Every structure is written in C-alpha cells, then in structure tokens.
C-alpha cells in the first residue's frame, strides 16, 4: 500500500531520546517496535479503551505477527511522526504503521497483526469492534 493509498486514522509526534540510540548514534532497530507499540496504545487511549481498561475487562490484545521494513535511520534528537491505519482481517486487527522523519521521509513501515484473548481464550475480536468500528 503506497503512502497516498493509506488512510491514516491516528498520528503521534515523537522525538528520539538519548537512551534509544546505539553505539553508531542511530536508533536501535528494536526501539522501533516500542515506537509502534506506543502509537497503538495511544490510539486505544484516544478511542476510549486503554490497554489497562482492556486487561481489567478480561480482554488482552496479543501480537500475532509483525512485519517491519527499515528504510532510513533516525538519530539522537530527531523528530518523527508515527502514523497508523487499521484493517480487520478475520479475527485479526491489522495495524498498518509508518514512521516519517521531520522531512516527511519514510523511516519505517510495518504491518502489525493483533489477535484478541478474552479471559485467557482466543476470541474472534468482536469485543474490540465496538471501539474500533468507526476506524475500520
């Protein structure tokens, strides 16, 4: 899916912190997973059903698959915008997530598939649909 084809439903500005860079002075590859996760958590807060609320209701979203492409590095102090789109594929919620640097260049593109556990059992995800339906 090209940038022009994506219908982002959420954006989160962020900045690289000193403890996120490696010896080469660039963001460690594993840190991008944190950026993506933080974006999903903030999105859920925005729709009114935080991860804490989910867990307290017996609902736990769990990662099923993460595909990530690293396009260009970020360094200490760099600003970025993490953008998110959402699709439903059967029981999975699929987050299409991209991070852009301050020049608007693609840094990372990722597809994150999330399954839903309800009271410890795999679910079809209907419990989350009422919160996400207007974004699907």
C-alpha positions as a printed NumPy array, in Angstrom:
array([[  0.   ,   0.   ,   0.   ],
       [  1.561,   3.317,  -1.073],
       [  1.524,   6.367,   1.186],
       [ -1.151,   8.013,  -0.959],
       [ -3.417,   4.946,  -0.633],
       [ -3.229,   4.748,   3.16 ],
       [ -5.982,   6.278,   5.196],
       [ -4.232,   7.133,   8.421],
       [ -6.598,   7.433,  11.36 ],
       [ -4.091,   8.438,  14.02 ],
       [ -0.788,  10.315,  14.201],
       [  1.623,  10.664,  17.102],
       [  4.612,  13.027,  17.084],
       [  7.661,  11.726,  18.964],
       [ 11.319,  12.558,  19.464],
       [ 14.345,  10.248,  19.755],
       [ 15.702,  10.102,  23.307],
       [ 19.35 ,   9.558,  24.234],
       [ 18.904,   6.032,  25.592],
       [ 17.329,   4.865,  22.313],
       [ 20.453,   5.208,  20.193],
       [ 23.204,   2.63 ,  19.848],
       [ 26.98 ,   2.965,  19.568],
       [ 26.571,   4.07 ,  15.944],
       [ 24.461,   7.042,  17.057],
       [ 21.282,   5.78 ,  15.411],
       [ 18.083,   4.378,  16.871],
       [ 18.491,   0.707,  17.688],
       [ 16.275,  -1.444,  15.47 ],
       [ 14.371,  -2.92 ,  18.444],
       [ 13.356,   0.557,  19.621],
       [ 11.135,   0.975,  16.57 ],
       [  8.956,  -1.821,  17.959],
       [  8.491,   0.332,  21.078],
       [  7.539,   3.337,  18.941],
       [  4.961,   1.249,  17.093],
       [  3.561,  -0.193,  20.321],
       [  3.381,   3.218,  21.975],
       [  1.43 ,   4.503,  18.963],
       [ -1.091,   1.638,  19.235],
       [ -1.501,   2.265,  22.974],
       [ -2.086,   5.991,  22.434],
       [ -4.598,   5.183,  19.681],
       [ -6.525,   2.911,  22.061],
       [ -6.495,   5.656,  24.7  ],
       [ -7.916,   8.047,  22.09 ],
       [-10.797,   5.698,  21.228],
       [-11.627,   5.408,  24.931],
       [-10.48 ,   1.882,  25.717],
       [ -6.934,   1.825,  27.078],
       [ -4.86 ,  -1.325,  27.386],
       [ -5.384,  -1.143,  31.158],
       [ -9.164,  -0.94 ,  30.633],
       [ -8.972,  -3.873,  28.23 ],
       [ -6.99 ,  -6.011,  30.644],
       [ -9.267,  -5.105,  33.557],
       [-12.202,  -6.253,  31.374],
       [-10.511,  -9.603,  30.661],
       [ -9.502,  -8.559,  27.133],
       [ -5.867,  -8.828,  26.091],
       [ -4.706,  -7.938,  22.574],
       [ -1.66 , -10.043,  21.684],
       [  0.704,  -9.756,  18.755],
       [  0.26 , -12.423,  16.145],
       [  2.757, -11.135,  13.593],
       [  4.981,  -8.117,  12.989],
       [  6.478,  -7.242,   9.616],
       [  8.809,  -4.26 ,   9.632],
       [ 10.895,  -2.598,   6.936],
       [ 13.667,  -0.224,   7.982],
       [ 14.023,   2.477,   5.322],
       [ 16.336,   5.12 ,   6.834],
       [ 17.793,   5.759,  10.286],
       [ 16.842,   8.238,  12.96 ],
       [ 19.401,   9.737,  15.323],
       [ 19.511,  11.428,  18.701],
       [ 17.079,  14.343,  18.95 ],
       [ 15.39 ,  13.632,  15.621],
       [ 11.664,  14.278,  15.445],
       [  9.252,  11.832,  13.865],
       [  5.568,  11.23 ,  13.306],
       [  4.165,   7.742,  13.799],
       [  1.055,   7.159,  11.684],
       [ -1.475,   4.375,  11.935],
       [ -4.212,   2.846,   9.782],
       [ -6.419,  -0.07 ,  10.818],
       [ -7.957,  -3.031,   8.987],
       [ -9.838,  -6.128,  10.044],
       [ -8.802,  -9.481,   8.561],
       [-10.995, -12.192,  10.002],
       [-10.393, -12.303,  13.751],
       [ -7.26 , -10.143,  13.484],
       [ -6.898,  -6.393,  13.773],
       [ -4.157,  -5.304,  11.408],
       [ -2.373,  -2.066,  12.157],
       [ -0.595,  -0.525,   9.189],
       [  2.019,   1.676,  10.806],
       [  4.514,   4.072,   9.276],
       [  7.039,   6.403,  10.846],
       [  8.191,   9.534,   8.996],
       [ 11.084,  11.829,   9.853],
       [ 10.695,  15.607,  10.109],
       [ 11.361,  15.927,   6.363],
       [  8.421,  13.629,   5.612],
       [ 10.645,  10.728,   4.533],
       [  9.579,   7.199,   5.374],
       [ 11.748,   5.764,   8.153],
       [  9.88 ,   2.547,   8.962],
       [  6.832,   0.813,   7.55 ],
       [  5.225,  -2.035,   9.431],
       [  2.215,  -4.319,   9.453],
       [  1.24 ,  -5.499,  12.915],
       [ -1.394,  -8.229,  13.299],
       [ -3.141,  -8.442,  16.66 ],
       [ -5.308, -11.262,  17.984],
       [ -7.659, -10.917,  20.947],
       [ -7.671, -13.054,  24.06 ],
       [-10.738, -12.876,  26.31 ],
       [-10.374, -14.377,  29.756],
       [ -7.386, -16.341,  28.51 ],
       [ -9.097, -17.765,  25.426],
       [ -8.646, -16.77 ,  21.794],
       [-11.572, -14.668,  20.562],
       [-12.935, -13.522,  17.189],
       [-12.239,  -9.951,  18.315],
       [-15.837,  -8.782,  18.495],
       [-15.196,  -7.321,  21.956],
       [-12.96 ,  -4.658,  20.422],
       [-15.085,  -3.976,  17.337],
       [-17.376,  -1.517,  19.093],
       [-14.358,   0.651,  19.906],
       [-12.65 ,   0.318,  16.519],
       [-15.633,   0.058,  14.123],
       [-15.637,   3.703,  13.004],
       [-11.933,   3.372,  12.111],
       [-12.197,   0.153,  10.107]])
